[in-house]
Amino acid sequence: MKRSTLFYLLSAATLVVYGVLAIQGQHSWGGWILLLFFLCLALAFRQHRLLKGLSYTLMVMAVVSLALYYPWHFKTVGDFKLSGLIIPLLQIIMFGMGTELSLKDFANVLRMPKGIIVGVVCHYIIMPLVGFAVAKAFNFPNEIAAGIILVGCCPSGLASNVMCYLAKGNLALSFSVTTISTMVAPFLTPLLMRLLGGSFVDINFWGMVWDITKIVIIPTAAGLGFHYLVHGKFKWLDKAMPLVSMAGIAIILTIITAAGRDNLLQVGALLLIATVLHNVLGYFMGYWSARLLRFHERDCRTIALEVGMQNAGLASGLALAMGKLTTAGLAPAIFGPVMNITGSSLASWWHNHPPAEEASTGKTTQPATNDQQQSSYS
């Protein structure tokens, strides 16, 4: 029997057990059974080339299920509040992003200015406005609505680069848009939040500028310095950074889920629908914006992914800095796993339907490094 078949059977069995326990109202073991289901499914997906990218998201869902069932384990350790780990973990993640950058990435701006400008402009116009429209349409409580807008106002995430590679997009354009959107975030994210989210919650513009600077800019700059001074000298550290980043995102999502569990149970289903809508409309509008501007298919796919995929981790950190982790932090906590599922699905579809220009020339896109392929987080 193939390993994938065995893991599929185990995941089906655990799902049946979970259903039986849920019907009987025996919830004390529900979280652990759900954990086993997601882990078995993740191990099954690891055996398939196109589904492999979803295994990390399933593992995140496994630990998040524990937070939903047993939140008290993920709120405090002794007198220490675990929410205090969120910003340091984000800084480590952004440091890891910086180690993968070089000055050549910034030089790409001069080689493809039109694509980068369109990608960044579409990102900061489409996602904030769609987030505002979705928040209004679903009539969420103010702080939860603000969380949806906050996700839309953040820069694109590193997961978009991995999905771009899988989708046979323009990898150089993807990295450039991610980098530039991140660099301008300290100004644009607070500005857009004040304009669009100010009607839901009070926004401290300069406070948010500093929060983004210390979470994003300073660690990324330190990582860039590391790239030139130390990168390559400690191979184990180079390999460890993506794994540390992935573990960091999983811990952050678990802490947020535990902290906002009660609010999540009240609006969870509607918030999930709103988040999926926000994410999918980002892909759709990003893609067709590029098509209307007559970009090549590879560039259209790239811009679609750069627009639709957000740095949900940063949004979580900003929600914490605002003192609204249990409300405004819920949308980012859901958006991260959702965008990895939808992004992987879209990238797999595009992977099996190569761009016309590639099919006619036989050329393939630039392969990602092992670290880039592992960095599917958010």
C-alpha positions in Angstrom: 0.0 0.0 0.0 1.3 3.4 -0.9 2.1 5.8 1.9 -0.3 8.4 0.5 -3.1 5.9 0.4 -2.4 4.9 4.0 -2.4 8.5 5.2 -5.7 9.2 3.3 -7.3 6.2 5.0 -6.1 7.4 8.4 -7.4 10.9 7.7 -10.8 9.5 6.7 -10.9 7.3 9.8 -10.1 10.2 12.1 -12.7 12.4 10.4 -15.3 9.7 11.0 -14.3 9.4 14.7 -14.5 13.2 15.0 -18.0 13.3 13.5 -19.2 10.6 15.8 -17.8 12.4 18.9 -19.3 15.7 17.7 -22.8 14.1 17.3 -22.6 12.6 20.7 -21.5 15.9 22.2 -18.2 14.6 23.5 -15.9 17.5 22.8 -13.1 16.8 25.3 -11.1 14.8 22.7 -12.4 16.7 19.6 -9.3 19.0 19.3 -6.9 16.1 19.4 -8.8 14.0 16.9 -9.1 17.1 14.5 -5.3 17.5 15.0 -4.7 13.9 13.8 -7.0 14.4 10.8 -5.2 17.5 9.6 -1.7 15.9 10.2 -2.6 12.7 8.3 -4.0 14.7 5.4 -0.9 16.9 5.4 1.3 13.8 5.2 -0.8 12.5 2.4 -0.5 15.7 0.5 3.3 15.7 0.9 3.4 12.7 -1.4 1.9 14.7 -4.4 3.9 17.3 -6.2 1.0 19.7 -6.8 -0.6 19.2 -3.4 2.7 19.4 -1.5 2.4 23.2 -1.1 -0.8 22.8 0.9 0.8 20.5 3.6 2.1 23.4 5.6 -1.3 25.1 5.7 -2.9 21.9 6.9 -0.3 21.6 9.7 -1.2 25.2 10.7 -4.8 24.2 10.8 -3.9 21.2 12.9 -2.4 23.3 15.7 -5.0 26.0 15.3 -7.7 23.4 16.0 -6.1 22.8 19.4 -6.3 26.5 20.1 -10.0 26.5 19.4 -10.7 23.5 21.7 -8.2 24.3 24.4 -7.5 28.0 24.3 -6.3 28.3 27.9 -3.1 26.4 26.9 -2.1 29.1 24.4 -2.8 32.3 26.3 -0.4 32.4 29.2 2.6 30.4 30.6 2.7 31.3 34.2 2.4 35.1 34.4 3.7 35.6 30.8 1.1 36.4 28.1 2.0 34.5 25.0 0.7 37.4 22.8 4.0 39.0 23.8 5.8 36.6 21.4 4.0 37.9 18.3 6.0 41.0 17.5 9.4 39.4 18.2 8.4 36.4 15.9 7.4 38.8 13.2 10.7 40.6 13.4 12.5 37.3 13.0 10.4 36.4 10.0 11.1 39.8 8.4 14.8 39.4 9.2 14.6 36.1 7.3 13.0 37.9 4.3 15.9 40.4 4.4 18.5 37.6 4.2 16.9 36.5 0.9 17.2 40.0 -0.6 20.1 41.7 -2.4 20.7 45.0 -4.0 20.1 43.3 -7.4 16.5 42.9 -6.3 16.2 46.7 -6.0 17.9 47.1 -9.4 15.0 45.2 -11.0 13.0 48.3 -10.5 15.0 50.0 -13.2 14.6 47.1 -15.6 10.8 46.6 -15.3 9.4 49.9 -13.8 6.0 49.6 -15.5 5.2 46.1 -14.1 6.4 47.0 -10.6 4.5 50.3 -10.5 1.3 48.6 -11.8 1.7 45.7 -9.3 2.2 48.0 -6.3 -0.5 50.5 -7.3 -3.0 47.8 -7.9 -2.1 46.1 -4.6 -2.6 49.3 -2.6 -5.8 50.3 -4.4 -7.7 47.0 -5.0 -7.2 45.2 -1.7 -7.9 48.1 0.7 -11.1 49.2 -1.3 -12.3 45.6 -1.6 -11.7 45.1 2.1 -13.7 48.2 2.9 -16.5 47.1 0.7 -16.6 43.6 2.2 -16.5 44.9 5.8 -19.5 47.3 5.0 -21.4 44.6 3.1 -21.2 42.0 6.0 -21.9 44.6 8.7 -19.4 43.1 11.1 -18.8 44.7 14.5 -16.5 47.7 14.1 -13.2 46.2 15.3 -13.7 43.0 13.3 -14.5 45.1 10.2 -11.3 47.1 10.9 -9.3 43.8 10.8 -10.6 43.0 7.3 -9.5 46.5 6.1 -6.2 46.1 7.9 -5.4 43.0 6.0 -6.2 44.8 2.7 -3.9 47.7 3.6 -0.8 45.5 4.3 1.9 44.8 1.7 2.0 41.5 -0.2 3.5 38.5 1.5 6.4 36.1 0.7 4.0 33.3 -0.1 3.1 35.1 -3.3 6.7 34.5 -4.6 6.3 30.8 -4.1 2.9 30.7 -5.8 4.2 32.8 -8.7 7.0 30.2 -9.2 4.4 27.4 -9.3 2.1 29.4 -11.6 4.9 29.9 -14.1 4.7 33.7 -13.6 7.4 36.3 -13.7 9.5 35.5 -10.6 11.7 38.6 -10.8 8.6 40.9 -11.0 7.0 39.0 -8.1 10.1 39.6 -5.8 10.3 43.2 -6.9 6.6 44.0 -6.2 6.8 42.2 -2.8 10.0 44.2 -1.9 8.7 47.6 -3.0 5.2 47.1 -1.4 7.0 46.2 1.8 9.3 49.2 1.8 6.5 51.7 1.2 4.2 50.0 3.8 5.3 52.3 6.7 3.6 55.2 4.9 0.8 53.7 2.8 -0.6 51.2 5.4 -1.3 53.8 8.1 -2.6 56.3 5.6 -5.0 53.9 4.0 -6.1 52.6 7.5 -6.8 56.2 8.6 -8.8 56.9 5.4 -10.8 53.6 5.2 -10.6 52.1 8.7 -10.9 55.4 10.7 -14.7 55.1 10.6 -14.5 51.8 12.5 -11.7 52.4 15.0 -9.4 55.2 16.1 -6.1 55.0 14.1 -2.9 56.4 15.5 -1.1 57.3 12.3 2.4 57.9 13.6 2.1 55.1 16.1 1.3 52.7 13.2 4.2 54.2 11.2 6.6 53.3 14.0 5.0 49.9 14.6 5.6 48.9 10.9 9.1 50.4 10.9 10.1 48.3 13.9 8.3 45.2 12.7 9.3 45.4 9.0 11.9 47.9 8.0 14.5 47.5 10.8 14.5 43.7 10.7 14.5 43.6 6.9 17.4 46.0 6.8 19.3 43.9 9.3 18.6 40.8 7.2 19.9 42.6 4.1 23.1 43.4 6.0 23.3 39.8 7.2 23.1 38.7 3.5 26.3 40.6 2.6 28.2 40.0 5.8 27.4 36.5 6.9 25.1 34.8 4.3 26.7 31.5 3.1 29.2 31.3 5.9 26.9 29.3 8.2 25.0 26.9 5.9 22.9 25.5 8.8 21.6 29.0 9.5 20.7 29.7 5.9 18.6 26.4 5.9 17.1 27.1 9.3 15.7 30.5 8.6 12.8 29.4 6.4 11.8 26.7 8.9 12.0 29.2 11.8 9.8 31.6 9.8 7.2 28.9 9.1 7.1 27.8 12.7 6.8 31.4 13.7 3.7 32.0 11.6 2.1 28.8 13.0 2.7 30.0 16.6 1.3 33.4 15.8 -1.9 32.1 14.3 -2.3 29.7 17.2 -1.9 32.5 19.8 -4.4 34.8 17.9 -6.9 32.0 17.6 -6.8 31.2 21.3 -7.0 34.9 22.3 -10.0 35.6 20.0 -11.7 32.2 20.2 -15.0 33.4 21.7 -15.4 36.2 19.1 -14.3 33.7 16.4 -17.1 31.3 17.3 -19.6 34.1 17.0 -18.6 35.4 13.5 -16.3 32.6 12.3 -18.4 31.3 9.4 -19.3 34.7 8.0 -15.8 36.0 8.6 -14.4 33.0 6.6 -16.8 33.8 3.7 -15.8 37.5 3.8 -12.1 36.6 3.9 -12.4 34.2 0.9 -14.3 36.8 -1.0 -11.7 39.5 -0.2 -8.9 37.2 -1.3 -10.5 35.9 -4.5 -11.6 39.3 -5.7 -7.9 40.4 -5.2 -6.8 37.7 -7.6 -9.6 38.4 -10.1 -9.2 42.2 -10.2 -5.4 42.1 -10.2 -5.3 39.7 -13.1 -7.8 41.7 -15.2 -6.2 45.0 -14.4 -3.0 43.7 -15.9 -4.8 42.2 -18.9 -6.5 45.5 -19.6 -3.1 47.2 -19.6 -1.9 44.6 -22.2 0.7 42.8 -20.0 2.0 39.4 -21.0 0.2 36.4 -19.4 3.1 35.6 -17.1 3.0 39.2 -15.8 -0.8 39.1 -15.4 -0.5 35.9 -13.3 2.2 37.6 -11.2 0.2 40.7 -10.5 -2.9 38.7 -9.7 -1.0 36.8 -7.0 0.8 39.9 -5.7 -2.5 41.7 -5.3 -4.5 38.9 -3.7 -1.9 37.6 -1.3 -1.2 39.8 1.8 1.2 39.8 4.7 -1.3 38.6 7.2 1.4 38.2 9.8 2.1 41.9 9.7 -1.6 42.6 10.0 -1.7 40.4 13.1 1.2 42.3 14.7 -0.5 45.7 14.0 -3.7 44.4 15.5 -1.8 43.5 18.6 -0.1 46.9 18.7 -3.5 48.5 18.5 -4.6 46.5 21.5 -7.3 44.7 19.4 -5.8 41.2 18.9 -9.0 39.4 19.9 -11.1 41.3 17.4 -9.1 43.1 14.6 -6.6 40.2 14.7 -9.2 37.6 13.7 -9.4 38.4 9.9 -5.6 38.2 9.5 -5.6 34.8 11.4 -8.1 33.5 8.9 -6.7 35.2 5.8 -3.2 33.5 6.1 -4.4 29.9 5.7 -7.1 30.9 3.3 -4.7 32.6 0.9 -2.3 29.6 1.0 -5.2 27.3 0.0 -6.6 29.5 -2.8 -3.1 30.6 -3.9 -1.9 27.0 -4.2 -5.1 25.9 -6.0 -4.8 28.8 -8.5 -1.0 28.3 -9.0 -1.6 24.5 -9.6 -4.2 25.3 -12.3 -1.9 27.8 -14.0 1.0 25.4 -13.7 -0.9 22.9 -15.8 -1.8 25.6 -18.3 1.5 27.2 -19.3 1.4 30.8 -20.7 1.0 31.0 -24.4 4.4 32.6 -24.9 6.1 29.8 -22.9 4.2 27.1 -24.8 5.3 28.5 -28.1 9.0 29.0 -27.2 9.5 26.0 -24.9 11.1 28.3 -22.3 10.4 27.7 -18.6 10.4 30.2 -15.8 13.3 30.8 -13.5 13.4 28.0 -10.8 13.2 29.1 -7.2 15.8 28.1 -4.7 15.1 25.5 -2.0 14.7 28.2 0.6 12.2 30.1 -1.6 10.1 27.0 -2.1 10.0 26.3 1.6 9.0 29.9 2.5 5.2 29.5 1.9 4.0 31.7 4.8 2.5 34.8 5.3 
